[in-house]
Amino acid sequence: MELSDRQKQIINVSLDLIAENGIQGLTIKNLAKRIGFSESAIYRHYENKIEILVAILNYFKENAEKLFNTELNTEGDALTKIDHLFLNQFRIFSASPSLVAVIFSEELFRNEAILVAKVSEIMKSNLDALTSIIITGQKNGELRTDVEAEHLAIVVMGTLRLFVKQWQMSGSAFNLSVKGNELSNSIKRLVKNRR
């Protein structure tokens, strides 16, 4: 679904508020004050905070799917594709750190079924795409075959998630892209076929 300019503005300002004060800092009142118009103007675009969070998750999902599908459909070996996925995710999170707070906050969402479902949908979509890349890499003899493709995908995605979370919890104390490149190289050594 194509967002209006106003909806994009609401999403961007919401991400700013989350970056500054966590998800608890995102309220319709704070949002209206930051943008400079009435709360009722926000309600014309989104019914509540949950709808705004769903819009943020949808935005991330669309971009993640494009990223993963691009790698799926690109010529090249599996290790290069995995590397590209890592580096692009690090670039996205570096550019918008507040996305980490939203994407990796499923514990905060546990009482909001729609948010849990949306995060689960994103995780499944990304895991399926990565598993497909790994299966192709195993068939081509590039990646180790002594571990199931889905398990390798979980290890890779789990590593990415933990690493990004560490970066977030450190207050972005290290360069995510630089350190992420080092991590990506380690992951490639772990999954590479050792013929």
C-alpha positions in Angstrom: 0.0 0.0 0.0 1.3 3.4 -1.0 1.6 5.8 1.9 0.7 9.5 1.7 3.4 12.1 2.4 1.6 12.8 5.7 1.7 9.1 6.7 5.4 8.9 5.9 6.0 12.0 8.0 4.1 10.4 10.9 6.1 7.2 10.6 9.4 9.1 10.4 8.6 11.3 13.4 7.4 8.2 15.3 10.7 6.6 14.6 12.5 9.7 16.0 10.4 9.6 19.1 11.1 5.9 19.6 14.9 6.5 19.1 14.8 9.2 21.8 12.5 7.7 24.4 11.8 4.1 23.4 8.4 2.8 22.3 6.8 4.2 25.5 7.7 7.6 24.3 5.6 7.2 21.2 2.2 8.7 22.1 -0.3 10.4 19.9 0.1 13.5 22.1 3.9 13.5 21.7 3.6 12.9 18.0 1.2 15.7 17.4 3.4 18.1 19.5 6.5 17.1 17.5 4.9 17.4 14.1 3.1 20.6 15.1 -0.5 19.8 14.5 -3.5 18.6 16.5 -4.0 15.0 17.7 -7.1 14.8 15.7 -5.0 15.4 12.5 -3.0 12.3 13.4 -6.2 10.3 14.0 -7.3 11.1 10.4 -4.3 8.9 9.3 -4.0 6.4 12.0 -6.5 5.3 14.6 -4.0 4.7 17.4 -0.4 4.0 18.3 -0.8 0.3 17.3 -1.7 1.3 13.8 1.4 3.5 13.6 3.6 0.6 14.7 1.9 -1.7 12.2 2.7 0.8 9.5 6.3 0.9 10.6 6.5 -2.9 10.6 4.9 -3.0 7.1 7.4 -0.4 5.8 10.3 -2.5 7.2 8.8 -5.7 5.8 8.4 -4.3 2.3 12.0 -3.2 2.3 13.3 -6.4 3.8 11.4 -8.5 1.3 12.9 -6.4 -1.6 16.3 -6.9 -0.1 16.0 -10.6 0.3 14.2 -11.2 -3.0 16.9 -9.2 -4.8 19.6 -11.5 -3.3 17.5 -14.6 -4.1 17.2 -13.6 -7.8 20.7 -12.3 -8.3 23.5 -14.2 -10.0 26.3 -15.2 -7.7 27.3 -17.6 -5.0 25.5 -18.1 -1.7 28.3 -16.6 0.4 28.2 -13.4 -1.5 24.4 -13.3 -1.1 24.6 -13.9 2.6 27.3 -11.1 2.9 25.1 -8.7 1.0 22.1 -9.5 3.2 24.2 -8.8 6.4 25.8 -5.6 5.1 22.5 -4.2 3.8 20.7 -4.9 7.1 23.6 -3.2 8.9 23.3 -0.2 6.6 19.5 0.0 7.1 19.8 -0.2 10.9 22.7 2.3 11.0 20.6 4.8 9.0 17.5 4.3 11.2 18.5 2.9 14.6 14.9 3.3 16.0 13.9 0.5 13.6 15.8 -1.9 15.9 13.6 -0.8 18.8 10.5 -1.7 16.8 11.6 -4.8 14.9 13.2 -6.5 17.9 10.5 -5.6 20.5 8.2 -8.5 20.2 8.3 -9.0 24.0 6.8 -5.6 24.4 4.2 -6.5 21.8 3.1 -9.8 23.4 -0.3 -8.4 24.4 -0.9 -7.0 20.9 -1.7 -9.9 18.6 -1.5 -7.9 15.4 2.0 -6.7 16.2 3.2 -10.2 17.2 1.7 -11.6 14.0 3.4 -8.8 11.9 6.9 -9.4 13.5 6.4 -13.2 13.1 5.5 -12.7 9.4 8.7 -10.6 8.9 10.9 -13.2 10.6 9.4 -16.1 8.6 9.7 -14.3 5.3 13.4 -13.5 5.9 14.1 -16.9 7.3 12.5 -18.6 4.3 14.5 -16.5 1.8 17.7 -17.1 3.6 17.0 -20.9 3.8 16.4 -20.9 0.1 19.8 -19.2 -0.5 21.5 -21.7 1.8 19.8 -24.7 0.1 21.0 -23.5 -3.3 24.5 -23.0 -1.8 24.5 -26.5 -0.4 23.4 -28.0 -3.8 26.2 -26.1 -5.5 28.8 -27.4 -3.0 29.5 -23.9 -1.7 28.1 -24.4 1.8 28.4 -27.1 4.4 25.9 -29.9 4.1 26.4 -31.5 7.5 23.9 -29.1 9.0 20.3 -28.7 7.8 19.8 -25.6 5.7 17.0 -24.3 8.0 19.3 -24.7 11.0 22.1 -22.8 9.3 19.6 -20.0 8.5 18.4 -19.8 12.1 22.1 -19.6 13.2 22.8 -16.8 10.7 19.6 -14.9 11.5 20.1 -15.3 15.2 23.6 -14.1 15.0 22.5 -11.0 13.0 19.8 -10.3 15.5 22.0 -10.6 18.6 24.7 -8.5 17.0 22.3 -5.7 16.1 20.7 -5.9 19.6 24.2 -5.6 21.2 24.8 -2.5 19.1 21.5 -1.0 20.1 22.0 -1.8 23.8 25.5 -0.2 23.7 24.0 3.1 22.5 25.5 2.6 19.1 29.0 2.5 20.7 30.6 0.9 17.7 30.3 1.2 13.9 27.7 -1.3 13.0 28.8 -1.6 9.4 32.5 -2.0 10.1 32.1 -4.5 12.9 29.2 -6.1 11.0 31.6 -6.7 8.1 33.9 -8.5 10.4 31.0 -10.6 11.8 29.8 -11.4 8.2 33.3 -12.7 7.4 33.1 -15.0 10.4 29.7 -16.2 9.5 30.9 -17.0 6.0 33.8 -19.1 7.4 31.3 -21.0 9.6 28.9 -21.9 6.8 31.4 -22.4 4.0 31.9 -26.0 2.7 35.3 -27.2 3.8 35.8 -29.8 1.0 
